[in-house]
Amino acid sequence: MPHTAIASGLIGMKESTKFAFDISWVFVSQIVTLGSGFLLNILLSRWLGPGDFGLYTLTLTLFTISTLVAGLGIPETVVKFVADYKTDREQRDAVVTAGVVNALLLGTVAGFILFLFAGEVAALFSIPELSGLVRIAAFAVPLSILNTTLLGLLNGLREMRSYSFRFIIRSLLLVVLVAAFILMGFGPAGAVTALLLTEVGTLAFVAMVVRPHFRPSTLNHRETTKKMLAFGSRIFIASAVYLVNTYTDTILIGYLLTETDVGRYAVAVAIARVAFLSLPGSISTVNYPAISEYYSKGLTDAVEAVISRSVRYSLALLSMTGLLLICLAGPIIGFLFGPAYLPAVPAFIVLVYGMIVFGAVSSVGPSLSAMNRPGLSSKVNILVAGVNVVLDLMLIPLFGITGAAAGTAVSCTLLAVLILYILHRVFSVQVESAMIAKTFGVFTAFLLAFFLLQGAVHPYVLLAALAVLYGAYVYRAVLTPLDKTEISGIIAPLFGRVTLRRLNGR
């Protein structure tokens, strides 16, 4: 035990800088990806209007669901096995080859089915215009699955710079192509065509990047495929149910309400995702192979350190962001998207409030699969998916898109609580649940103070004062002394480099 603790400590110190810079690369790519997607939503919402924007959003939702379901957990399995066989090139090549072959096969079948039944899908939503858009998106399904499978190789090797560049290139290419097609007057069909062409372009880039790390190999192909599908199928169940949690609200709004409501709700979701999924997504991308590697070596102290640190960092930043977004919800939506989308403000406030804790915990959500227990993730997601569907079916007819936001917020919070419970009970990982609950309570109190006092004090002055006070609380109560030292150690050299460059420039 002492030997394990010493090894974990040494690895923790050695990896802290790499961990931070890996996150920096992925975070930048996430910011570019979500930021460009956010910009795209602004442009499309203004150029197309709520109705056609809702059509595009529904098509994109169906495309995303198709790619994730048809992938059968293969991309995530590639990440896991590549991390496990990091030093075994022969076995690693066999894993990636099996992943590519099966991804291409499954993606082609899924794309064909989506194309074939596009008319029935449109009839289900009572939106005839949807069928043509779905048929265009169907061609992009196999390309997208192959893309994410090859990315799994880079993620498993922790080649985060190349991994991040792919997302940056894809995001910029998508914005340029969508803007070009919309300005040429092609409407929603042009936007979906741009999505297809973007998948073609990014696949070419990814194929070029992975060449030094991968040689096709048929070694033990059948056995490797069976092993990957066995593990991937367990991840697939969790991913499929997670899709229910993520997209139930949008799908049911399209079914129970109108495409205009879908467009307005998409605005609320777009802002919430940019604010609350960029940082946790970056951290979880880096965490997954790291936790898998540490756990396979029995370095439980290192696993616990990674998880605890990730939750603290995420909670600190996300809660401060949430305070600002909720208090400025009306001006933000009105300024960015226009008056036609102001009905989305209540839904947006509810979504943000419900994603504070979920965002923080989602930074370590994939750790259950990384520690070889994807079945637990499946069970948790099935339970939460059931709650989500029931709440949406109850609340959407009563409260419209705000009801959908409430159902999503409750289910996301429940999912976060269950993940923390499993980490503690099953893996004996000591996550500071009391600190999370206390911080959420303080966050709620600050929000109440804003809404109660904004009539007596100018809202912007009041918000500035509350933000400073809440920031001080987070710095003192959420971050540990080691966190502060580590953050300072990362920031100080960056400022030092900037100063040095200026001096050299002189």
C-alpha positions in Angstrom: 0.0 0.0 0.0 2.7 2.6 0.8 4.4 1.6 -2.5 1.2 2.3 -4.4 0.6 5.6 -2.7 4.2 6.7 -3.5 3.8 5.7 -7.1 0.5 7.5 -7.3 2.0 10.6 -5.9 5.0 10.6 -8.3 2.7 10.0 -11.3 0.4 12.7 -10.0 3.2 15.3 -9.9 4.6 14.2 -13.2 1.2 14.3 -14.9 -0.2 17.5 -13.4 1.4 19.7 -16.1 0.4 17.4 -18.9 -3.1 17.1 -17.5 -3.4 20.9 -17.5 -2.0 21.4 -21.0 -4.0 18.5 -22.4 -7.1 20.2 -21.0 -6.0 23.5 -22.4 -5.8 22.1 -25.9 -9.1 20.3 -25.7 -10.7 23.3 -24.0 -9.6 25.6 -26.8 -11.1 23.1 -29.3 -14.3 22.9 -27.3 -14.5 26.6 -27.1 -14.0 26.9 -30.9 -16.4 24.1 -31.6 -19.2 25.3 -29.3 -18.5 28.9 -30.0 -18.7 28.4 -33.8 -21.8 26.2 -33.2 -23.2 29.0 -31.1 -22.4 31.6 -33.9 -24.0 29.2 -36.4 -27.1 29.1 -34.3 -27.3 32.9 -34.1 -26.9 33.2 -37.9 -29.3 30.4 -38.7 -31.9 31.6 -36.2 -31.8 35.1 -37.6 -31.6 34.2 -41.3 -34.1 31.3 -41.3 -36.5 32.3 -38.6 -37.9 30.1 -35.8 -39.7 27.7 -38.1 -36.9 26.8 -40.6 -34.4 26.9 -37.7 -36.5 24.3 -35.9 -36.5 22.1 -39.1 -32.7 22.3 -39.2 -32.5 21.5 -35.4 -34.8 18.5 -35.7 -32.7 17.2 -38.6 -29.4 17.7 -36.7 -30.9 15.9 -33.7 -32.0 12.9 -35.7 -28.6 12.8 -37.4 -26.8 12.9 -34.0 -29.0 10.2 -32.6 -28.4 8.0 -35.7 -24.6 8.3 -35.5 -24.4 7.6 -31.8 -26.8 4.6 -31.9 -25.2 3.1 -35.1 -21.7 3.6 -33.6 -22.6 0.8 -31.1 -20.0 2.2 -28.6 -17.1 1.5 -31.0 -15.4 5.0 -30.8 -15.4 4.9 -27.0 -14.1 1.3 -27.1 -11.2 2.3 -29.3 -10.3 5.0 -26.8 -10.4 2.5 -23.9 -8.4 -0.3 -25.7 -5.8 2.0 -27.2 -5.1 3.5 -23.8 -4.8 -0.1 -22.4 -2.5 -1.2 -25.2 -0.6 2.1 -25.5 2.8 0.4 -25.6 1.7 -2.7 -27.7 1.7 -1.4 -31.3 0.6 -4.7 -32.8 -2.4 -5.1 -30.6 -3.2 -1.4 -30.9 -3.3 -1.6 -34.7 -5.6 -4.7 -34.5 -8.0 -2.8 -32.3 -8.1 0.3 -34.5 -8.5 -1.8 -37.7 -11.4 -3.7 -36.2 -13.0 -0.4 -35.1 -12.7 1.2 -38.5 -14.1 -1.8 -40.4 -17.1 -2.2 -38.0 -17.7 1.5 -37.8 -17.9 1.8 -41.6 -20.2 -1.2 -41.9 -22.6 -0.2 -39.2 -22.6 3.5 -40.3 -23.5 2.5 -43.9 -26.4 0.3 -42.7 -27.7 3.1 -40.5 -27.4 5.7 -43.2 -29.3 3.5 -45.6 -32.1 2.8 -43.1 -32.4 6.5 -42.3 -32.6 7.4 -46.0 -35.2 4.7 -46.7 -37.5 5.7 -43.9 -37.1 9.5 -44.1 -40.7 9.9 -45.3 -42.1 8.0 -42.3 -40.0 10.1 -39.9 -41.4 13.3 -41.4 -44.9 11.9 -41.1 -44.3 11.0 -37.5 -43.6 14.7 -36.7 -46.3 15.9 -39.2 -43.6 18.0 -41.0 -43.4 16.9 -44.7 -40.4 19.2 -45.3 -38.4 17.2 -42.9 -38.0 14.1 -45.2 -35.7 15.8 -47.8 -33.4 17.1 -45.0 -33.2 13.7 -43.4 -32.2 12.1 -46.7 -29.3 14.5 -47.1 -28.2 13.9 -43.5 -28.3 10.1 -44.0 -25.2 10.2 -46.3 -23.2 11.8 -43.5 -23.9 9.1 -40.9 -21.1 6.6 -41.9 -18.6 9.4 -42.4 -19.3 10.8 -38.9 -19.0 7.4 -37.2 -15.7 6.7 -39.1 -14.5 10.1 -38.0 -15.1 9.6 -34.3 -13.6 6.1 -34.5 -10.3 7.4 -35.8 -10.4 10.2 -33.3 -10.6 7.5 -30.6 -7.0 6.5 -31.6 -5.7 10.0 -30.9 -7.7 10.3 -27.7 -6.4 6.9 -26.4 -2.8 7.9 -27.2 -3.5 11.3 -25.5 -2.4 13.1 -28.6 -4.6 16.0 -27.6 -3.1 18.6 -29.9 -4.0 16.7 -33.1 -7.3 15.6 -31.5 -8.2 19.2 -30.9 -7.2 20.5 -34.3 -9.7 18.2 -35.9 -12.5 19.9 -33.9 -11.3 23.3 -34.7 -11.0 22.6 -38.5 -14.4 20.9 -38.5 -16.1 23.8 -36.7 -14.6 26.5 -39.0 -15.4 24.5 -42.1 -19.0 24.0 -41.1 -19.6 27.7 -40.3 -18.1 28.8 -43.7 -20.0 26.2 -45.7 -23.3 26.8 -43.9 -23.0 30.6 -44.3 -22.2 30.2 -48.0 -25.1 27.9 -48.8 -27.6 30.0 -46.8 -26.5 33.2 -48.5 -26.9 31.5 -51.9 -30.6 30.9 -50.9 -30.6 27.2 -50.3 -32.3 27.5 -46.8 -32.3 24.5 -44.4 -31.3 22.1 -47.2 -28.2 24.1 -47.7 -27.3 24.0 -44.0 -27.7 20.2 -44.0 -25.7 19.8 -47.2 -22.9 21.8 -45.6 -23.0 19.3 -42.7 -22.4 16.5 -45.1 -19.5 18.2 -46.9 -17.9 19.1 -43.5 -17.8 15.4 -42.6 -16.1 14.6 -45.9 -13.5 17.3 -45.3 -12.7 16.5 -41.7 -12.4 12.8 -42.5 -9.7 13.6 -45.0 -7.9 15.6 -42.3 -8.2 12.9 -39.6 -7.0 10.1 -42.0 -3.9 12.2 -42.7 -3.2 12.8 -39.0 -3.6 9.2 -37.8 -1.3 7.7 -40.5 1.9 7.8 -38.3 0.1 6.1 -35.5 -1.8 3.4 -37.3 -1.1 0.5 -39.7 -4.0 -1.7 -40.8 -3.7 -5.1 -39.3 -5.9 -8.2 -39.5 -4.2 -9.9 -36.5 -6.9 -11.8 -34.6 -9.5 -9.7 -36.3 -12.5 -11.9 -35.3 -11.5 -12.2 -31.7 -10.7 -8.5 -31.4 -14.0 -7.6 -33.0 -15.9 -9.9 -30.5 -14.0 -8.3 -27.6 -14.7 -4.8 -28.8 -18.4 -5.4 -29.5 -18.8 -7.1 -26.1 -17.4 -4.0 -24.3 -18.9 -1.5 -26.8 -22.4 -3.0 -26.4 -22.3 -2.1 -22.7 -21.2 1.4 -23.5 -23.8 1.5 -26.3 -26.6 0.9 -23.8 -25.4 3.7 -21.6 -24.9 6.0 -24.6 -28.3 5.1 -26.1 -30.1 5.9 -22.9 -28.0 9.0 -22.5 -29.4 10.1 -25.9 -32.9 9.8 -24.4 -31.8 12.1 -21.6 -30.2 14.5 -24.0 -32.6 14.7 -26.9 -36.0 13.6 -25.4 -36.9 17.3 -24.8 -36.2 18.4 -28.4 -37.9 15.3 -30.0 -41.0 15.6 -27.8 -41.3 19.4 -28.4 -41.2 18.6 -32.2 -43.9 15.9 -31.7 -46.2 17.7 -29.2 -45.7 21.3 -30.2 -44.4 22.9 -33.4 -41.1 23.5 -35.3 -41.2 27.1 -34.1 -41.1 25.9 -30.5 -38.2 23.6 -31.4 -36.4 26.6 -32.8 -36.9 28.7 -29.7 -36.0 25.9 -27.4 -32.8 25.2 -29.5 -31.7 28.8 -28.6 -31.9 28.0 -24.9 -30.1 24.7 -25.3 -27.4 26.3 -27.5 -26.4 28.8 -24.9 -26.5 26.3 -22.0 -24.4 23.8 -24.0 -21.7 26.4 -24.8 -21.5 27.5 -21.2 -21.8 24.1 -19.4 -20.4 21.4 -21.7 -17.2 23.0 -23.1 -15.1 22.8 -19.9 -16.5 19.5 -18.6 -16.3 18.0 -22.1 -12.6 19.0 -22.3 -11.8 17.5 -18.9 -13.7 14.3 -19.5 -11.9 13.8 -22.8 -8.6 14.0 -21.1 -9.8 12.1 -18.0 -11.1 9.0 -19.8 -7.7 7.5 -21.0 -5.9 8.8 -17.9 -8.3 7.1 -15.5 -8.4 4.0 -17.6 -4.6 3.8 -17.5 -4.3 4.5 -13.7 -7.0 2.1 -12.8 -5.5 -0.7 -14.9 -2.3 -0.2 -12.9 -4.0 -0.2 -9.5 -3.2 3.4 -8.8 -6.4 4.2 -7.0 -5.0 7.3 -5.3 -4.2 8.8 -8.7 -7.7 8.0 -9.9 -9.3 9.7 -6.9 -7.0 12.8 -7.3 -8.0 13.2 -11.0 -11.7 12.9 -10.2 -11.8 15.2 -7.2 -9.7 17.9 -8.9 -11.9 17.8 -12.1 -15.1 18.2 -10.1 -13.8 21.1 -8.1 -12.5 23.0 -11.1 -15.7 22.5 -13.0 -18.0 23.4 -10.2 -16.0 26.6 -9.5 -16.1 27.9 -13.1 -19.6 26.6 -14.0 -21.4 28.1 -10.9 -19.9 31.5 -11.5 -20.8 31.3 -15.2 -24.4 30.2 -14.3 -24.8 33.2 -11.9 -24.0 35.6 -14.7 -26.1 33.8 -17.4 -29.3 33.5 -15.3 -29.2 37.1 -14.2 -28.6 38.4 -17.8 -30.8 35.8 -19.6 -33.2 38.3 -21.1 -30.7 40.8 -22.5 -28.5 37.9 -23.8 -31.2 36.2 -25.8 -32.8 39.4 -27.0 -29.5 40.9 -28.2 -28.1 37.7 -29.8 -31.2 36.1 -31.4 -33.8 38.8 -31.5 -37.2 39.5 -30.0 -38.8 36.4 -31.7 -36.8 34.2 -29.3 -37.6 36.0 -26.0 -40.2 33.3 -25.1 -37.2 31.0 -24.5 -35.9 33.0 -21.5 -37.8 31.1 -18.8 -36.7 27.8 -20.3 -33.1 29.0 -20.5 -33.1 30.0 -16.8 -34.4 26.6 -15.7 -31.9 24.8 -17.9 -28.9 26.7 -16.6 -30.0 26.2 -13.0 -30.4 22.5 -13.5 -27.0 22.1 -15.2 -24.7 23.5 -12.5 -24.1 20.3 -10.6 -24.6 18.1 -13.7 -21.9 20.0 -15.6 -19.4 19.6 -12.8 -20.1 15.9 -12.4 -20.2 15.2 -16.1 -16.5 16.0 -16.2 -15.9 12.6 -14.6 -19.0 10.8 -15.8 -17.1 8.5 -18.2 -14.9 7.3 -15.3 -17.4 4.4 -14.7 -16.6 3.0 -18.2 -12.9 3.8 -17.8 -12.9 1.7 -14.6 -14.4 -1.3 -16.5 -18.0 -0.9 -15.2 -20.0 0.5 -18.1 -22.9 -1.6 -17.0 -23.4 0.6 -14.0 -23.5 3.6 -16.2 -26.2 1.9 -18.3 -28.4 1.2 -15.2 -28.1 4.7 -14.0 -29.0 6.2 -17.4 -31.9 3.9 -17.8 -33.4 5.0 -14.5 -32.8 8.7 -15.3 -34.1 8.3 -18.9 -37.4 6.9 -17.5 -37.7 9.9 -15.2 -36.9 12.3 -18.0 -39.5 10.9 -20.4 -42.2 10.9 -17.7 -41.5 14.4 -16.7 -41.4 15.7 -20.3 -44.7 14.0 -21.1 -46.3 15.6 -18.1 -44.7 19.0 -18.2 -44.5 19.9 -21.9 -48.3 19.9 -22.5 -48.7 22.1 -19.4 -45.8 24.6 -19.7 -44.5 24.2 -23.2 -40.7 24.5 -23.7 -40.3 25.6 -20.1 -41.8 22.3 -19.0 -39.2 20.5 -21.2 -36.4 22.5 -19.6 -37.7 21.6 -16.1 -37.8 17.9 -17.0 -34.3 18.0 -18.4 -33.0 20.0 -15.4 -34.4 17.5 -12.8 -33.2 14.4 -14.7 -29.7 15.9 -15.2 -29.4 16.7 -11.5 -30.6 13.2 -10.6 -28.0 11.7 -12.9 -25.2 13.7 -11.2 -26.3 12.6 -7.8 -26.3 8.9 -8.8 -22.9 9.1 -10.4 -21.4 10.6 -7.2 -23.1 7.9 -5.1 -21.7 5.1 -7.3 -18.2 6.5 -7.3 -18.3 6.5 -3.5 -20.1 3.2 -2.8 -18.6 1.0 -5.6 -15.2 2.5 -6.2 -14.5 4.1 -2.8 -13.7 7.4 -4.5 -14.0 10.2 -2.0 -15.8 13.0 -3.9 -16.6 16.0 -1.8 -20.4 15.7 -2.0 -20.9 18.0 1.0 -18.9 20.7 -0.7 -20.9 20.4 -3.9 -24.2 20.6 -2.0 -23.1 23.6 0.0 -21.9 25.4 -3.0 -25.2 24.8 -4.8 -27.0 26.1 -1.8 -24.9 29.3 -1.7 -25.4 29.7 -5.5 -29.2 29.5 -5.0 -29.0 32.1 -2.2 -27.1 34.5 -4.4 -29.7 34.1 -7.2 -32.6 34.8 -4.8 -30.7 37.9 -3.6 -30.5 39.1 -7.1 -34.1 38.7 -8.0 -35.3 40.1 -4.6 -33.0 43.2 -4.7 -33.0 44.1 -8.4 -36.0 46.4 -7.9 -34.1 48.4 -5.3 -30.6 48.4 -6.9 -29.6 48.8 -10.5 -29.4 45.2 -11.8 -26.0 45.5 -13.4 -24.5 47.1 -10.2 -26.1 44.4 -8.1 -24.9 41.6 -10.3 -21.3 43.0 -10.3 -21.3 43.1 -6.5 -22.8 39.6 -6.2 -20.4 38.2 -8.7 -17.4 39.5 -6.8 -18.7 38.1 -3.5 -19.5 34.7 -5.0 -16.1 34.6 -6.7 -14.5 35.2 -3.3 -16.6 32.3 -1.8 -15.6 29.9 -4.6 -11.9 30.8 -4.2 -12.0 30.2 -0.4 -14.4 27.3 -0.1 -14.2 25.3 -3.3 -10.6 25.4 -4.3 -8.0 23.7 -2.1 -4.5 25.2 -1.4 -3.0 22.7 -3.8 -5.5 23.8 -6.5 -4.5 27.4 -6.1 -0.8 26.6 -6.2 -1.3 24.5 -9.3 -3.3 27.1 -11.1 -0.7 29.8 -10.2 2.0 27.5 -11.5 0.2 27.2 -14.8 -0.7 30.9 -15.2 2.6 32.4 -14.1 4.8 30.8 -16.8 2.3 31.9 -19.4 2.6 35.5 -18.3 6.3 35.1 -18.1 6.5 33.9 -21.7 4.4 36.9 -22.8 6.7 39.3 -21.0 9.8 37.6 -22.4 8.4 37.9 -25.9 7.7 41.6 -25.5 11.2 42.2 -24.2 12.7 40.3 -27.1 10.5 42.3 -29.5 12.0 45.5 -28.1 
